[in-house]
Amino acid sequence: MLFNAPAHLRHKLMAAPLSPELLAQRGVKAMPVRKGDSVRIMRGDHKGFDGKVSRVDLKHFRVYLEGLTREKVDGTTVFVALHPSKIMIRTLNLDDKVRKAVLDRKKPIIKKGAKATKKAAPKKVAEPKVVEETVAEADMTEEVAEETKPAAKSDTASKAEGGT
């Protein structure tokens, strides 16, 4: 799927993470690498190297930086190819108005601690209905309570006297 992907999807697969400064400024974690971006190598033999992107190879998913070369056995120098996941974008090339629109369109990332919480309206609690008891009902509840108490005492007394 990766090597059979069309060009417009390959471009999205060439995304690299943005530096913490750009993340704080733009609110975007990653963007596709383009010619003219300044990047820093984060992994590999050339870790820490800062350079400007001179070429992006969509066919092989590689990025080439200005000044990053190696010497072949026969003495010629060639640019070192890097995968975009191994680099971090330090500055973006914003010459293209479409790329600016992409940055504006992307949803900014909000950190968990800085989340704005919505204040929900307080829920209205229904007041409990007060039911007035009649005198007769109150007397009945008292009688029931008195009948249950002595019965419970008599059962415990019979067990204490030797009943099983």
N, C-alpha and C positions, 0 to 999 in steps of 0.2 A: 504494500500500500504506500509506503514511504517513497519509494523510487518510481512509482507509477502515478504519483500525485501531479495534478496540473499546476501550472505556474502560479496561479493566484493562491493556491493552498500552500505551495512550497514557500512562498513569501512569508506566510504566517508561521510556518515551522522554523523559520530563521530568526525567531525572537530570542532576545537576550535580556537578562534582568537589568534594571536600572540601578544606578548607585543610590545609596541612602539619601544623599542630598536631593537627587532628582525625584526620588520617591516622595520625599517630604514636600517638595515644591510642586510637583505635578499630580501626585496622588495615583500614579500608575506604577504597577510592579514591573512590567516587561513590555518591550516594543520590538518589532522586527528591525534588524540591523540594516543600515543603509550606508552607501558610500558617503564619506564626509563625517560620520560619527566619530567621536573620540572614545576609545575604549581602553580598558585595562584587562590584562590577562590574569585570570584567577587560578588556573590550574596548569600543570605541566612543567616542562623544562624552562619555559619563558615566563614563569609566574612573576607578576609585578611590572611587566613591561607595559608602558603606556604608548599608544600610537593612534594614528588616524586610519580609518578604514579606506583602503585604496580600491578594493574590488570585493564584490560579493558573488560567489559562485552558487547559483540556485540548483544547478545540475548535481553537484556533489555535496551540497550543504556545507560549504566552507567559506571562511572570511579571510581576507588577506590584508595585512597592515603595512603601512609605509615604514620602511626601515627595519622590518623584521625579516631577515634573510638568513640563509645558511649556504654553505659552500659544498658543492657536490664533489665527488671524487675526481672528476676531470677538471675541476677548477672553476667551473661556472657557478654563479650564485643564483639561487631561486628563492622566491618568497615562501614563507612558511604558512601552510594552510592550517586554520583553526576552526573548530566547531563552535557555533554561536553560544552553546551552553557553557563553554569554558571561559567566556569573556563577560565583562560587565560594562555597560554603556555609562560613560562619565558625562558626555555632553551630546545633545541631539542636534542633528542637522535639520533645521527648521526652514530651509529655503523653500520647500514645497508647501503650498497652502493646503493640500490634501492631507499631509501629515499633521499639520496644525489642527485641522478639523477632526482627525482621528483622536488626537490627544484631548480635544474638547469633548468629544462624544463619549470617550471611555469614562465609566463611572469611577469616581475617586474612591480609594480604599480608606475606610474610617477605622481607626484602631479601636479595640474593645473598650479601653478606658475612656476614650474621648467621645463615645457614642452619645448622641443627644436622645434623651428619653422623652417620650410623649407623656404629658400629664393627662391621665384619663380622668374623666369626670367622675366624681364620687357616686357610687351606686346608691340609689335610694332604697332604704330598707323599709319594708312594710311594717307598720306598727302592729303589734299583737292586739288582737281584739279582746277586749275585756268583757267577759261574760259574768253578769251578776248572778250569784247563786241565791236561790230563795232560801228562806229559813228552814223549810222542810228538807231540802237537799243537804244543807249543812248538817242537820241533825242526823240524817241517814249516814253520812260519811263518818261521823263521830262514832255512831253505834257499830259500824262495821269494823272500825279500828279497835274498839274496845273488845269486840268479840274475838278477834284474831289474837290479841295479846294474851289473854288468860289461857286460851287453848294451847298456845305454844309453851307456856309455863308448865301446864299440867303434863304435857308430854315429857318434858325434861325431868320433872320431878319423879315421874313413874320410872324412868330409866335409872335415875340415881338411887331409887329404893331397891333396886335389884332386878328390875326387868331387863330383858335382853334386847 
